[in-house]
């Protein structure tokens, strides 16, 4: 497994594609309202959200009308992605790296 095996995800605002590890480095926290990570696009700074499940990653936005729901703009398979919910957040492993995101409001 290498970075070349992964597919890039395009920002919902500017469309510029980024590797998932770059987006994970930009993620600030996991949302309390669901299994989503909040981040700012590395290119344009626009707010976006990641949804990680199994070996799939999606980028889009969380809409908070009558509850919270995720609206993906792009969903791709990411071989080797491992996501594990923890009592206080979400643990993510990909390639030789790992991230731990604490749950927060926002």
C-alpha positions in Angstrom: 0.0 0.0 0.0 1.3 3.4 -0.9 0.1 7.0 -1.5 -0.2 6.2 -5.2 -3.0 3.6 -4.3 -5.2 6.3 -2.8 -7.7 8.5 -4.7 -7.8 12.3 -4.2 -10.8 14.1 -2.8 -11.9 17.4 -4.3 -12.9 20.4 -2.2 -16.6 21.0 -2.4 -15.9 24.7 -2.8 -12.9 25.1 -5.1 -12.7 21.6 -6.5 -9.0 21.3 -6.0 -8.1 17.7 -5.2 -6.1 16.6 -2.2 -4.7 13.4 -0.9 -6.6 12.0 2.2 -3.5 12.3 4.5 -3.3 16.1 3.7 -7.0 16.5 4.5 -6.6 14.5 7.7 -3.8 16.8 8.7 -6.1 19.8 8.2 -9.0 18.3 10.2 -9.6 20.0 13.5 -12.0 17.7 15.4 -14.8 15.2 15.1 -18.3 16.6 15.4 -20.5 15.6 18.4 -23.5 15.4 16.0 -22.2 12.5 13.9 -19.2 10.6 12.5 -17.8 13.6 10.6 -14.5 15.5 10.8 -14.4 19.3 10.4 -11.6 20.8 8.3 -10.6 23.8 6.2 -9.6 23.2 2.6 -5.8 23.5 2.3 -6.2 25.5 -0.9 -9.1 27.9 -0.4 -9.8 27.6 3.4 -13.5 26.9 2.9 -15.1 24.7 5.5 -15.7 21.1 4.6 -16.3 17.8 6.3 -15.0 14.3 5.9 -17.0 11.1 6.5 -14.9 8.0 6.9 -16.4 4.5 7.0 -14.7 1.2 6.3 -12.4 1.8 3.4 -14.4 4.7 2.0 -13.8 8.4 2.5 -16.3 11.2 1.4 -15.9 14.9 1.4 -18.8 17.3 1.6 -20.7 19.4 4.1 -22.8 18.7 7.2 -26.2 20.4 6.9 -27.9 21.3 10.2 -31.5 21.6 9.2 -33.8 19.6 11.4 -30.9 17.6 12.8 -27.6 17.0 11.1 -27.0 15.1 7.8 -24.0 14.8 5.6 -24.2 15.8 1.9 -21.2 14.3 0.1 -19.8 15.9 -3.0 -17.4 13.0 -3.6 -17.0 9.5 -2.2 -14.0 7.2 -3.0 -12.5 3.9 -1.8 -9.3 4.3 0.2 -7.6 1.0 0.5 -6.0 0.4 3.9 -8.1 3.1 5.7 -9.0 2.0 9.2 -11.5 4.0 11.3 -12.4 3.3 14.9 -14.8 5.2 17.1 -13.5 5.9 20.6 -15.5 7.1 23.6 -14.3 10.6 23.1 -13.7 10.8 19.3 -12.5 9.0 16.2 -9.2 7.2 15.6 -8.0 7.0 11.9 -5.1 5.0 10.5 -3.9 5.2 6.9 -0.6 4.0 5.5 2.0 4.5 8.2 0.2 7.3 10.0 -2.5 7.7 12.6 -4.7 10.5 13.8 -7.0 10.9 16.9 -9.8 13.4 16.7 -11.6 14.5 19.8 -15.4 15.2 19.6 -16.3 18.9 19.8 -19.3 21.1 19.0 -19.2 22.8 15.6 
